[in-house]
Amino acid sequence: MENRETATAEWRCSCGQSGNKGNFCVKCGKPRPISQPQPSQPQQPQQPMQQLPPQNQQAYGHPPYGQQQYSQPPYQPQYQQPMYGQPVYQQPYQQPEDKNKNLKIGLGIAALILVLVLVFFAMKEGALGDEPAPSNYSSVSKNGEKAAQNQNADKKQDGSREMQTDLSLGGMDLGMTVAQMHETLGQELSTKQKDGMVFYQYPTVEVGTRGDIVTSLVSETGSALTKRGLHEGSLLREVTNTYGTDYMKSEYGGKDLYEYRYTDLQGQTGILRFAVVQGTDTVNYISIRRATE
């Protein structure tokens, strides 16, 4: 009987809610304090507990259905000054980003490359050397003059001299003098005498002279050209296309000889001969001689 009266006596919770009759606070859910005095109240008949629909049931410790609920805002931590002796976290210092850093590096590399290029060309031109730059004008020694003469002679042997008549070969014209021969071809390789003639041997032609006049020319290589550009190795059809078909043909030593007659520098009649090995159509050698030889 005493326990029943204790359970039905009203009591005030520490949260401020009064009128609690049960063993727990209807506002915060705390249990009834034991030490709180329990005033005696007349016993009232116990009302059966009304069953609420499931959707209207409130969570344990919340106010009854229909009663407005006031709640405190969620806890928000406030900034507090650190206590003395407590370590304070600090962000590490970051160097401000230099936006022009890459541009500066690129310009520095380009400047270095430019300096290296200028130094290279300066060294190449001799600008950094102690020796003066060579002059455009220099004296030619006797050995240099001799080498130049030999070089000119080699060029002349290739037929660089402008030939005057069709009785010409390797830069030489039939009827030239020996002095003109040396002026054109330079120093001969060797000489030999036969039948009252002197033969001068050159790399491209053999020059035969009688007295002081050139009376025969014979090709030694394909470099000896006629005035019209034919040489050893030219085809027979090139010969006939260039000099025509008004030739005299004969045979000698297994070769077909195609001969044309022209006049030399001194008005003497000479013969231009193209020798073709029988059974072929290629010029084997070219010879020029006076008709009286």
Long-range contacts (C-beta under 8 A, 24 or more apart in sequence): 4-43, 5-38, 5-40, 5-41, 5-43, 6-38, 8-41, 8-43, 8-44, 9-38, 9-39, 9-40, 9-41, 10-39, 10-41, 11-36, 11-38, 12-36, 24-61, 26-63, 26-64, 27-61, 27-63, 28-61, 29-60, 29-61, 149-186, 150-186, 150-187, 152-186, 153-185, 153-186, 153-187, 154-186, 154-203, 156-184, 156-185, 156-186, 157-185, 157-186, 157-202, 157-203, 157-204, 157-205, 157-223, 158-204, 158-223, 158-225, 159-204, 159-223, 159-224, 159-225, 163-226, 163-227, 164-265, 165-227, 165-262, 165-263, 165-264, 165-265, 166-226, 166-227, 166-228, 166-243, 166-260, 166-262, 166-272, 167-262, 167-263, 167-264, 167-270, 167-272, 167-288, 168-217, 168-226, 168-227, 168-288, 169-205, 169-217, 169-218, 169-219, 169-224, 169-225, 169-226, 169-286, 169-288, 170-202, 170-204, 170-205, 170-217, 170-219, 170-223, 170-224, 170-225, 172-205, 172-207, 172-214, 172-217, 173-214, 173-264, 173-265, 174-214, 174-215, 174-216, 174-217, 174-264, 174-265, 174-268, 174-270, 174-288, 174-289, 174-290, 175-213, 175-214, 175-264, 175-265, 175-266, 175-268, 175-270, 176-213, 176-214, 176-265, 177-212, 177-213, 177-214, 178-209, 178-212, 178-213, 178-214, 179-212, 180-214, 181-207, 181-209, 181-214, 208-289, 208-293, 210-293, 213-266, 215-289, 215-290, 215-293, 216-287, 216-288, 216-289, 216-290, 216-293, 217-287, 217-288, 217-289, 218-285, 218-286, 218-287, 218-288, 219-285, 219-286, 219-287, 224-286, 226-272, 226-286, 230-274, 230-283, 230-286, 231-283, 231-286, 232-283, 232-284, 232-285, 232-286, 233-282, 233-283, 234-274, 234-282, 234-283, 235-281, 235-282, 235-283, 236-274, 236-276, 236-281, 236-282, 236-283, 237-281, 239-274, 239-283, 243-272, 251-278, 254-278, 255-284, 261-291, 264-290, 268-292
